[in-house]
Amino acid sequence: MKIGARFLAVAVLLIWVVGVSAQDDEVIRVDTELVEVPLSVTDGAGRPVLSVKQGDISIFEDGRKQEIAVFSATTAPFEVALLLDTSGSTRNELQVIRRAAQHFIDSLRPGDRVAIIAFRSDVVDNRSEAVPEVLTRLTGDRNTLRDALSRVSTSNGTPYYDGLIKVTEDVFREPASGDFRGRRALVALTDGVDSTSISGFDEARELLEETGAAAYFINVNTREFFENNLLGDCEGAMRFSQAQIRRYYAKLPSGVERTSDFCKLGDFERLAISKQLYAMAENEMTLLSQRLGGRVFPAADLSEARGAFRQVAEEIGTKYTIGYYSLNDARDGKFRAIKVDIKGLPKGAQIRAREGYTAPGN
C-alpha cells in the first residue's frame, strides 16, 4: 500500500512538473509569436481619427476573434527604415532625393528613430556591382541622419530586393523593445524595378512579414525615362540586366523563342519586357503594402517625392498598433487573413491594417 501511495505521489509530481514545463514552453512560444498589426483610421474626409480606444477594436484571424494583448495609441514613437533607391534615372537628381529625405526626417516627431539605407557601387573581382548599404542604424540624432544623407551616393544597378532583405537582417534584426514594440515601418523611395539582386521578391516578402513592420512605398515613375533610353542602337541603349530578361521569359510559355543577348531584342520586345517589369514592380509594392499595413504613394517624378514623404510622415504619426497571440498554434506555413473592426466610427471612415501574415513552419 505504501509502495502504491508512493508511486501515485511520484506520478502526480511528474504530471505537475510536465504541466509546469509545458506552461513555461507555452509562455516562451507565445511571447515570440506576437502578431503585430499597425493600424490607421481616417474619417470620410481623409482626416485621421485619433480617439480610438482598445475597447473599440475587435480583431479576427481567419474569421476567429482574437484577444488583444498589446495596444499603442498614436502618440507612441516609431522606428523607420528609410530605403533610398539611387540608381537609374535618379543619378542626376541626387540632391533632390537628399532634400526630400531630409524633409521627411524633419517631419517626424522628436521621439521617432530612423535608419537610412541606400545603394552604392562596389568593385568585386574587377567588376562593378550594386549593393545596399546601411548608412546609419536606427537613431533619433538629427545631425547623424543629416550626415548620413550627405553620404548617399549612386549605383550602377538596382539591388532592390537585396535592400529589402538588408532592412530585415540588419536594421530590424532584433525585436523592437519598449515603446517601439509593434511600431516599425519601412519607407522606400523607389520604382521597385529590381535589376541586380541576388535574392528574390518572395524571400524579401517573407522576411518583411516576420518583422511586423508597416510598408510604405513612394513609387517614382521612371518608365518614360527608361524606355526613351532603351530603344535604338543596342551599343548606346540602356540595357536590361540578365536577371530582368530571365524574369520576363519566366512568365511566358515554354515554347517561346528566348535570347539572353540584349542586342538581339527588337524595339517591340524591349518595350514588352519593360512593360512587364514595371507591372510586376507595381504589383509587388501593392501586395507588400496590403500584407503589412501601409500604402503606395505614386510620384510622377522625384519632384513629387517631397509631398509623398509628407503624407507618409503624417500617417506614421497617427498610427495605432495592436497585437495578439494567435489562437491557432499550428506551424503550417500557411497565410492567415486578418480583419479589424472598430465600433463607433463616423460614417465613411476607413480602416487600414495589415491584411494577414504567413504562419511559421516546422
C-alpha positions as CSV (number, residue, x, y, z in Angstrom):
1,M,0.0,0.0,0.0
2,K,2.8,2.3,0.8
3,I,4.5,1.5,-2.5
4,G,1.3,2.2,-4.3
5,A,0.9,5.5,-2.5
6,R,4.5,6.4,-3.2
7,F,4.0,5.5,-6.9
8,L,0.9,7.7,-7.0
9,A,2.7,10.6,-5.4
10,V,5.6,10.3,-7.9
11,A,3.2,10.1,-10.8
12,V,1.3,13.2,-9.6
13,L,4.6,15.0,-9.2
14,L,5.7,14.1,-12.7
15,I,2.4,15.3,-14.2
16,W,2.8,18.5,-12.3
17,V,6.4,19.0,-13.5
18,V,5.4,18.2,-17.1
19,G,2.5,20.6,-16.8
20,V,4.6,23.4,-15.5
21,S,7.3,22.8,-18.1
22,A,4.6,22.8,-20.9
23,Q,3.2,26.1,-19.5
24,D,6.7,27.6,-19.5
25,D,7.2,26.4,-23.1
26,E,3.9,27.9,-24.0
27,V,4.8,31.2,-22.5
28,I,8.1,31.3,-24.4
29,R,6.4,30.2,-27.6
30,V,3.6,32.7,-27.4
31,D,5.9,35.6,-26.4
32,T,8.0,35.1,-29.6
33,E,4.9,35.0,-31.9
34,L,3.1,38.1,-31.1
35,V,1.2,39.2,-34.3
36,E,1.7,42.9,-34.6
37,V,-0.8,44.9,-36.6
38,P,-0.2,48.6,-37.5
39,L,-3.5,50.4,-37.9
40,S,-4.6,53.7,-39.3
41,V,-8.1,55.1,-39.2
42,T,-9.4,58.1,-41.2
43,D,-12.9,59.7,-41.5
44,G,-14.8,60.3,-44.7
45,A,-12.7,63.4,-45.5
46,G,-9.5,61.5,-45.1
47,R,-8.6,63.1,-41.7
48,P,-7.1,60.8,-39.0
49,V,-9.4,59.6,-36.3
50,L,-7.4,59.9,-33.0
51,S,-10.0,58.9,-30.5
52,V,-9.9,55.1,-30.9
53,K,-9.6,53.1,-27.7
54,Q,-8.6,49.5,-27.2
55,G,-12.1,48.5,-26.2
56,D,-13.4,49.8,-29.5
57,I,-11.4,47.3,-31.5
58,S,-12.1,43.7,-32.5
59,I,-9.6,41.7,-34.4
60,F,-10.2,38.4,-36.3
61,E,-7.8,35.9,-37.8
62,D,-9.3,33.7,-40.5
63,G,-12.7,34.7,-39.1
64,R,-11.9,33.7,-35.5
65,K,-11.9,36.5,-32.9
66,Q,-8.6,37.1,-31.1
67,E,-7.8,38.7,-27.7
68,I,-5.8,41.9,-28.0
69,A,-2.7,41.7,-25.9
70,V,-0.9,45.0,-27.0
71,F,-2.3,48.4,-27.8
72,S,-0.4,51.5,-28.6
73,A,-2.0,54.9,-29.2
74,T,-0.9,57.3,-31.9
75,T,1.4,59.2,-29.5
76,A,3.9,56.3,-29.2
77,P,7.1,56.7,-31.2
78,F,8.1,54.8,-34.4
79,E,11.2,53.2,-35.8
80,V,11.6,53.8,-39.6
81,A,13.9,52.1,-42.1
82,L,14.3,54.7,-44.9
83,L,15.3,52.9,-48.2
84,L,16.5,55.3,-50.9
85,D,16.8,53.9,-54.5
86,T,19.7,55.9,-56.0
87,S,20.1,54.1,-59.3
88,G,19.0,54.6,-62.9
89,S,17.3,57.9,-63.6
90,T,18.0,59.2,-60.1
91,R,21.7,59.6,-60.8
92,N,21.3,63.2,-61.9
93,E,18.9,64.1,-59.1
94,L,20.8,63.0,-56.0
95,Q,20.3,66.4,-54.4
96,V,16.6,66.2,-54.9
97,I,16.5,62.8,-53.2
98,R,18.6,64.1,-50.3
99,R,16.4,67.2,-49.8
100,A,13.2,65.1,-50.0
101,A,14.5,62.6,-47.4
102,Q,15.7,65.4,-45.1
103,H,12.2,67.0,-45.3
104,F,10.7,63.6,-44.4
105,I,13.0,63.2,-41.4
106,D,12.2,66.8,-40.2
107,S,8.5,66.0,-40.5
108,L,8.8,63.1,-38.0
109,R,8.3,63.5,-34.2
110,P,11.2,64.1,-31.8
111,G,10.9,60.5,-30.4
112,D,10.9,58.7,-33.7
113,R,14.1,56.9,-34.8
114,V,15.3,56.5,-38.4
115,A,17.8,54.2,-40.2
116,I,19.0,55.1,-43.7
117,I,19.7,52.5,-46.4
118,A,20.9,53.4,-50.0
119,F,22.6,51.7,-52.9
120,R,26.3,52.1,-53.9
121,S,28.7,50.5,-56.4
122,D,31.4,48.2,-55.2
123,V,34.3,46.7,-57.3
124,V,34.3,42.9,-56.9
125,D,36.7,40.8,-59.0
126,N,37.3,43.8,-61.2
127,R,33.6,44.2,-61.8
128,S,31.4,47.0,-60.6
129,E,28.4,45.7,-58.5
130,A,25.5,47.5,-57.0
131,V,24.9,46.7,-53.3
132,P,22.7,48.0,-50.5
133,E,24.4,49.9,-47.7
134,V,23.2,50.9,-44.2
135,L,24.4,54.4,-43.8
136,T,23.2,54.7,-40.3
137,R,21.4,52.4,-37.9
138,L,18.3,53.5,-36.0
139,T,18.8,56.8,-34.3
140,G,17.0,59.9,-33.2
141,D,20.0,62.1,-33.6
142,R,19.1,64.5,-36.5
143,N,22.8,65.5,-37.0
144,T,23.8,61.9,-37.5
145,L,20.9,61.4,-40.0
146,R,21.9,64.6,-41.9
147,D,25.5,63.4,-42.1
148,A,24.3,60.0,-43.4
149,L,22.2,61.7,-46.1
150,S,25.2,63.7,-47.3
151,R,26.9,60.3,-47.9
152,V,24.2,58.9,-50.1
153,S,25.7,58.0,-53.5
154,T,24.6,56.4,-56.7
155,S,24.8,52.8,-58.0
156,N,25.1,51.2,-61.5
157,G,22.2,48.8,-60.8
158,T,19.1,48.4,-58.5
159,P,19.6,45.7,-55.8
160,Y,16.0,46.5,-54.6
161,Y,15.2,43.0,-53.2
162,D,18.6,42.8,-51.5
163,G,17.8,46.2,-50.0
164,L,14.6,45.0,-48.5
165,I,16.3,42.0,-47.1
166,K,19.1,44.3,-45.7
167,V,16.3,46.1,-43.7
168,T,15.1,42.8,-42.2
169,E,18.6,41.3,-41.4
170,D,20.3,44.5,-40.3
171,V,18.0,47.4,-39.3
172,F,15.2,45.2,-37.9
173,R,17.2,42.2,-36.9
174,E,16.4,42.4,-33.2
175,P,12.8,42.7,-31.9
176,A,11.7,46.2,-31.0
177,S,11.5,46.9,-27.3
178,G,9.7,49.3,-25.1
179,D,7.5,51.9,-26.7
180,F,8.7,50.8,-30.2
181,R,7.2,47.4,-29.9
182,G,4.9,46.9,-32.9
183,R,5.7,50.3,-34.2
184,R,8.1,49.9,-37.1
185,A,7.8,51.0,-40.7
186,L,9.7,50.5,-43.9
187,V,9.6,53.6,-46.1
188,A,11.0,53.1,-49.6
189,L,11.6,55.7,-52.4
190,T,11.9,53.5,-55.5
191,D,10.4,52.5,-58.8
192,G,10.5,48.9,-57.5
193,V,12.2,47.5,-60.6
194,D,15.0,45.2,-59.5
195,S,17.9,44.6,-61.7
196,T,20.9,43.1,-59.8
197,S,19.7,41.4,-56.6
198,I,21.0,38.0,-55.5
199,S,17.7,37.3,-53.7
200,G,14.1,37.4,-55.0
201,F,10.8,39.0,-54.1
202,D,9.3,36.1,-52.3
203,E,12.2,35.8,-49.9
204,A,12.1,39.5,-49.2
205,R,8.3,39.4,-48.6
206,E,8.5,36.5,-46.1
207,L,11.3,38.2,-44.1
208,L,9.4,41.5,-44.1
209,E,6.3,39.8,-42.9
210,E,8.2,38.4,-39.9
211,T,9.3,41.9,-38.8
212,G,5.7,43.1,-38.4
213,A,6.7,46.5,-39.9
214,A,4.3,48.5,-41.9
215,A,5.4,49.1,-45.5
216,Y,5.2,52.4,-47.4
217,F,6.3,52.9,-51.0
218,I,6.8,56.2,-52.8
219,N,6.6,54.8,-56.3
220,V,8.6,57.1,-58.6
221,N,7.6,56.8,-62.2
222,T,10.9,56.2,-64.1
223,R,9.4,54.2,-67.0
224,E,9.3,57.0,-69.6
225,F,13.0,57.9,-68.9
226,F,14.0,54.2,-69.0
227,E,12.2,53.5,-72.3
228,N,13.4,56.6,-74.0
229,N,16.9,55.3,-73.4
230,L,16.1,51.7,-74.2
231,L,15.4,51.8,-77.9
232,G,17.6,52.1,-81.0
233,D,21.3,51.1,-81.3
234,C,22.0,48.5,-78.7
235,E,25.5,49.8,-78.1
236,G,24.3,53.1,-76.8
237,A,21.0,52.0,-75.3
238,M,20.2,51.5,-71.6
239,R,20.1,47.7,-71.2
240,F,18.2,45.1,-69.2
241,S,20.2,43.0,-66.8
242,Q,20.3,39.3,-67.3
243,A,18.1,38.8,-64.2
244,Q,15.5,41.1,-65.8
245,I,15.5,39.2,-69.0
246,R,15.1,35.9,-67.2
247,R,12.3,37.3,-65.1
248,Y,10.5,38.3,-68.3
249,Y,10.8,34.9,-70.0
250,A,9.8,33.1,-66.9
251,K,6.3,34.5,-67.4
252,L,6.0,33.2,-71.0
253,P,5.0,29.8,-72.3
254,S,7.9,27.3,-72.6
255,G,7.8,27.2,-76.4
256,V,8.6,30.9,-76.9
257,E,12.0,31.6,-78.5
258,R,14.4,33.1,-76.0
259,T,17.6,35.1,-76.0
260,S,19.9,36.5,-73.3
261,D,21.6,38.8,-75.8
262,F,20.1,42.3,-75.4
263,C,21.3,43.3,-78.9
264,K,19.1,40.5,-80.4
265,L,16.0,42.1,-78.9
266,G,13.9,44.3,-81.2
267,D,12.4,47.5,-80.0
268,F,9.0,45.9,-79.7
269,E,10.3,43.1,-77.4
270,R,12.3,45.6,-75.4
271,L,9.1,47.6,-74.7
272,A,7.2,44.4,-73.8
273,I,9.9,43.5,-71.3
274,S,9.9,47.0,-69.8
275,K,6.1,46.9,-69.5
276,Q,6.1,43.6,-67.7
277,L,8.9,44.6,-65.3
278,Y,7.1,47.8,-64.3
279,A,3.8,46.0,-63.9
280,M,5.5,43.4,-61.6
281,A,7.1,46.1,-59.5
282,E,3.7,47.9,-59.0
283,N,2.0,44.6,-58.1
284,E,4.8,43.7,-55.6
285,M,4.6,47.1,-53.9
286,T,0.8,46.9,-53.7
287,L,1.0,43.3,-52.2
288,L,3.5,44.3,-49.6
289,S,1.7,47.4,-48.5
290,Q,-1.6,45.4,-48.2
291,R,0.0,42.5,-46.4
292,L,1.9,44.7,-43.9
293,G,-0.5,47.6,-43.4
294,G,0.8,50.6,-45.4
295,R,0.3,52.4,-48.6
296,V,1.8,53.1,-52.1
297,F,2.1,56.8,-52.9
298,P,2.6,57.3,-56.7
299,A,5.0,60.1,-57.7
300,A,5.2,61.2,-61.3
301,D,8.8,62.2,-60.7
302,L,11.3,62.9,-57.9
303,S,10.0,66.5,-57.6
304,E,6.7,65.0,-56.2
305,A,8.6,62.8,-53.7
306,R,8.6,65.6,-51.1
307,G,4.8,65.7,-50.9
308,A,4.6,62.0,-50.8
309,F,7.1,61.8,-47.9
310,R,5.0,64.4,-46.1
311,Q,1.9,62.2,-46.4
312,V,3.9,59.2,-45.1
313,A,5.1,61.1,-42.1
314,E,1.6,62.3,-41.3
315,E,0.2,58.7,-41.5
316,I,3.0,57.3,-39.3
317,G,2.3,60.0,-36.7
318,T,-1.3,59.0,-36.5
319,K,-1.0,55.2,-36.5
320,Y,-2.2,52.8,-33.8
321,T,-0.6,49.4,-33.1
322,I,-2.5,46.3,-31.8
323,G,-1.0,42.9,-31.2
324,Y,-2.4,39.5,-30.3
325,Y,-1.2,35.9,-29.7
326,S,-2.9,33.7,-32.3
327,L,-5.3,31.1,-31.1
328,N,-4.1,28.9,-34.0
329,D,-0.9,27.3,-32.8
330,A,-0.4,25.2,-36.0
331,R,3.0,25.7,-37.5
332,D,1.8,25.1,-41.0
333,G,3.4,27.9,-43.0
334,K,0.0,29.0,-44.3
335,F,-1.3,32.5,-44.9
336,R,-3.7,33.8,-42.3
337,A,-6.1,36.6,-43.0
338,I,-6.5,39.5,-40.5
339,K,-9.6,41.7,-40.3
340,V,-10.0,44.6,-37.9
341,D,-13.4,46.1,-36.8
342,I,-13.8,49.3,-34.9
343,K,-17.1,50.3,-33.3
344,G,-18.3,53.9,-33.1
345,L,-16.5,55.2,-36.2
346,P,-18.1,58.1,-38.2
347,K,-19.8,57.3,-41.5
348,G,-17.4,56.9,-44.4
349,A,-14.5,56.1,-42.1
350,Q,-11.7,53.8,-43.4
351,I,-9.5,51.3,-41.6
352,R,-6.1,50.4,-43.0
353,A,-4.3,47.4,-41.3
354,R,-2.2,44.6,-42.5
355,E,-4.3,42.0,-44.3
356,G,-2.5,39.0,-42.9
357,Y,0.7,37.1,-42.4
358,T,2.3,33.8,-43.1
359,A,2.4,31.4,-40.1
360,P,5.7,29.9,-39.1
361,G,6.5,26.5,-40.5
362,N,8.1,23.5,-38.7
